[in-house]
Amino acid sequence: MTAPDPDQSNPTPSIQDASHAAESFGSSAAARLDEVASSPEAGNASSEDSPELQALKAAALEKRPGTVRDILNDPITSHMKTAAPLLRGDQTVSEALDMVRSSTDVGRVVYFYVVDQSRRLQGVVPTRKLLLSPTSTKIADIMSERMITISSSATVLEACELFTRHKLLAFPVVDNEFKVLGAIDVDLYTEEIQAIDRRQDSDDLFQLIGVHLSGAAQNNARLAFVGRFPWLLCNVLGGMLSALIADAYQDISTLAVVAPWIALVTALAESVSIQSVSLALQALHGQSPKGTFARHLRMELIVGLLLGGACGLVVGIVAWLWKGSLIVALSLMLGIVGGVVMSAGIGLSMPFMLKLFRRDPQLASGPIALALSDVVTLLCYFNLGRWLLG
């Protein structure tokens, strides 16, 4: 996905939330049509499918399983419609309208997309703006270059979350070269979410801690165990590594001015790490992990530095008043800052890395990020303690 996200703070909607939203989405979308028509965040949808689009759908549908989880992970290419007619920036409004009238595969048009000679997306024109603009006006002069697009590798879940978040009526589907492949409209949201809600075996999304509710609810104890135990191993491994680190630094970890603060230092790092995981999962919905990682990582490291500095300062003052040692307070403060910054980076990076390697980031990011955060935080804290207190 490539677009400015106006609401990064919104939580990811659950299937239940989305189902209730789907029931009222028609009236909500209609109420916003005037606003959407002039918005830069626009899309398009048609009912006729080109042969190329039909081939993409057929390939995707061959792999389409029937469980709720698989419906949510269904490729968006099996649902998209043609985005024709595609406009060009050098056309006039009159020429564009003539082309629309003569086109044979025009369905329900909400937005018109502007492309170059290679079908690369250049902008979007709301239908009302096209109809009301002077006929001699160039399309390039009335199109908006700010768009929300969805990648051809996105899933039904990611598309539905876009509809929930942005309340738009359609989104263009683009490939890695930003070429328009088709469009998805609000029908996908309403039909798929309501179909999921009607199923007897309806599940919630994967939980961040790595437990799938269908596994937890199984009457079969063995299946429930198999679904949950692998992710507990991440915590077991992280705890064992932390114990080995504490043993290796026993000259520091057993000091009366260090040991009481270990739980606090790791707890702060874990909290920031899981917050970063949540933000990364939200940022990844419908987006490629390649294009936005550096920007998100830079921002999260800055935020981590601010969070670590604020928490470290508070805890350091308390330690100084309690223990009466400025060196102890400094060691604790720097340990918290270092642990929080590194944990923020780990929490943000883990979902991106898992998605890059085509693994489900919602299932594994939390346990792995927490285990790594504990390890790097203890290493940072103990090494600073050895340096300053040794």
N, C-alpha and C positions, 0 to 999 in steps of 0.2 A: 504494500500500500504506500502511496506517496501523497501526502496531504498534510496540511497543518491540522493538528488535533485540538479543537477548541476546549476540550474538557477532559484532560488527562486524569483528573481527580475522581471521576465517576467510577464506582465500583463495577466490576464485571457482573452483568445480570445473570441470575440463575434461570433455569428452564421454567420454573414456576412464575417468576417475575415476567419473563418474556411471554409466557402464555397469556397472562392477564393483560399484558400490554398489547398483545396481538389482537385481542377482542376489541379494543378501543382504538386500534391504530388507524382504521379507515377514517373515522371522524377526526382524529388528530391530524392526519396527513392532509385531509381536505381543508381543515382550518388553517393549515400553514401553507397552502398552495401559493397564495399571493406572495408570501414572504420568500418561499423557496424559489419561485420563478425568477426572482431578481437576485438570488443568492449565488455566489461563486461556487458553492458546494452543490454541484448539480450532476445529474445522470440522465440516462435515456433507456427506453425499452421498446421493443417491437415484438410482434407476435409471429412473424415469419422467420424461418431459419434458413440460412444459406447452406449449401452442401458442405462447406468447410466446417461450419458450426455444427451441423448434424453429425459429422464424423467425430468431432471432439466430444459431443454428448454421448455418442454410442460407445466410444472408448472408455469414458468415465463410468457409464452405467454398467458396463461389463464387470466392473470391480465393486459395484455397489451392494454391500450386505444389507441385512434387514433389521439389525438391532438398533435401539435408540442411540447408543454410543456411535454406531457406524453411520447413522443418519446425520448426526451432528458433524462427523468427520467426512461426510460426502463431499467430493470435489465440486467446486462452484461451477466448473465448466459443464456439468451435466444439467444445469438449471438455467444457464444464461440464454438470452435471446439476441437476435441481431440488433445492432445499434444503427442500422441504416435508416434513413439516408445520412451519410457522413458529409458534412459541409467542408468547404475549403476557405481559407482566410481571404483569398483574393476574389471570391465571389461577392456580388452585390446581394442585398436582401431580395431583390426581384428575381435574380437568377436562382438563389437558394429556394425560394418559394416555388418557382417553376419546376425545379428538380424534385421537390417534395411531392408536388401534384402529379408528376409523371412517374414517380417511383411505384413499383409493383409490390414491394415488400414492406410497406409502412404499416405498422400496427398502432398500438397505443403509444403515442409520442408524448413524452414529458419534457425532455431536454434534447437539444441537438448538439452533437459533438463535432468539433472542428479538427481536421487532421491535415497532415502534409501529404506529399506524393507517396510516401512510404507507409501511410496509415498510422503514423505516430501522432498521438494525441497532442493537440496544441491548445485547445480551450473548449469551453462549453457555452452554449447560447440557450437561455431559457426560452420556452415557446412563446411566452407573451412578448418578450423583447423582440423576437424575430417578427412577430405579427404586427407590432406597433411601431417599428422603426421605419424611417423613410426608405423607399424602395431603392434609392441610389446609394445607400450607406453600405460600406464594405463590412463583411462579416467580421474581419479582424478588428474593426473598430467597436463592435458591440459584444464581442465574446469576452469571457472572463478566463484568465489564465490560472486562476486558483481553483483547484478541483480536488475532490476526494475520489480516489480510484481504488479498485480492489484488484489484487494480483490474481492471475489465473491459477496460481497454486493455493489459493485460499480455500477454506472449507465453508460449509453451510453455517456452522456456528459463528465463524468470524463475520460472515456477511450479515447474519441476523443481529449480531451485536452492533454492527455499523448502523443498521436501520434503527435500532433502539437508541443509540447514542445521538445520532444526527437528525433523526426524524425526516429524512429526505425520501423521495419517491423512487429513486433509481440511482445506480452507480455504474460507471463504465468498468469493464473488465479488460485489463491490459496485460501484456506479456512482459518479459524482462527487458525488452527494447522499447517499452511504452507504446507498442502498437495496439490498436483497439481490436479486440477479438469479439466483443459482444457487450451486452449489458444485462444487469439483473434489476428487477423492479420489486416493489413491495409485495407482490404475490408470493415471492419466495419466502418472505418473512412470515406472512400470515398462514400460508399453507403448511410449511414445514413445522413451524412451532405448534400449530394446532394439531397436526398429525401426531407429533410427539406427545402432546398433552393427552390425547385420546388413548394412547397405548397403555395396556395393563401393566407392562413391565417398565414403565417410565423411570429413568434414572435422573439424578442430579449430575452436574458436571463433576469431573475429577476434583477431589479436594486437594488443596495445596499441600497438605502433609503427606500425600501419596496414598490415601485410602479411598478406594472406589466404593461407593455406598452399596452397589449391587453385591459386591463381595461381602461387605459387612452384614448385609441383611440375609445372606444365604442361610438356609436351614442346614446346609451341609457344612459341618465344622472344618472339614479338610479344605474345601474351596475358600472359605473365609480365611483360613490360615495362610494358604498359598497366596492370596491376594494382598495380605498385609505384611507378612514376615519379611519379604525381600527388602522392603523399605526400612523396616526396623534395623536391618543389618547395617544400614548407613549410620544410624545412631550408635549401634554397638561398635562399629569400626572407629567412628569419631571419638567415642569415649575411651576406647583402648589406646588410641594414639595420644589422646590428652593425658592419660595415665602414664604412658611412656615418657612424654615430655616432662611431666611433673617429676618423675623419678630421675630423669637426666639432669634436671635443674634443682635437685633437692637441696642444694646449698642455698638456693633463693626461695624455693616454693615453701620451705618449712619455716621461714623467718616469721616472727610474730607480726612484723609490719607489712608482710606481703600476703600470707595465707588468708587472712580474713576478707581480703578484697577479691579473691579469685572468682568467686561466684558472681559478684557484681560486675566485674569486668567482662566476663563471658556472656552474662545475661544481656548487657547493653549491646554487645556485638551481635548476638543472635537476634535481638529485636530489630536492629537496623537491617540486618541481612534479610530477614523475612519480609520487612517492608519493601526492600529493594526488589526482591523476587516478585512481590505482588505488582509493583509498578512496571516491572519488565514484562510480566505476563499481559498486563493491560496494554502496554505499548506495542506488543507483538501481534495483537489480534488483527489478522488480515494483512500483515506487513511482512516483507522480506527481512530476515535478520541481518542482511549484508549492508543495507543502505543507511540504517539509522543507529547502529551500535555505537559508533564513536561519539556521536552527539549525546546520546543518552548516558554513556559511561562518563563522559566529561562532566555532565551536569550532576550525576549521582555522586561522583567523587567530591565535587565542591560541596554538595549538601552534606555528605558524610563528614567532611572536614568541619563544617559548621556545627553539626550535631555532636560530633566527638569533642570539639572544643568547648561547647556549652556544658555538656555532661561532665567532661573531665574537670572543668573549672569548679563546678559545684562540688563534685566528689573530692577534689583536691583540697578545697577549703575545709571541708568536713574532716578530712584526714589530718590536715595540719592542726586544726583545733583539738582533735582527739589525741593524736600521737605527739604533737609538739615538734614535729620534724618537717622542715621545708623540703628536704631531699626526698623523704617518703611521699609527700604530697606531689612533688614534681614527677617522681617515677610513676605514681598512680595516674596522674593526669595525662602524661605522654603515652602511657600504656593504653588508656581508654581511647585517646585520639587515634593512635595507630591502629588499634583493633577495630574501631568503628569504621574508619576510612577503608581499610582492607576488606572488611565484611560487606560494606556497601558495594564495593567493586565486585566481590564474589557473587553477592545476591543478584546484582544486575546482569552479570555476565552469564550465569548459569543457564537461565532460560534461552538466551540467545544462542549459546553453544549447543544446547540440546536440540533446538529447532534447526540449527544449521546442519546437524547430523541426522535430521529427520527422526528425532525422538520426541516423545510427548513431553513438553516442558512443564505442563501442569502436574504431571504424575511424579516426576523425580526431582524437580528443582529444589523444593523445600528441604527434604531430608539431606540431600547432598550439600546444599549451601550451608545448612546449620552445622554439619560435621566439619566442613572446611573452615568455617568461621571460628569454631572453637580452637582448632589447631593453630591457625595463624595468629589468633589473638593471644593465646598462651605463649607462643614463641616470642611475640613482640613484647609482652608484659615481662616475661622472665629475663629476656636479654637486656631490656632496659633496667630491670632491677639489679641484674649482675653488674651492669656498667656503672650505675649510679650508687648502688648500695654495697657492691662487692668489697 
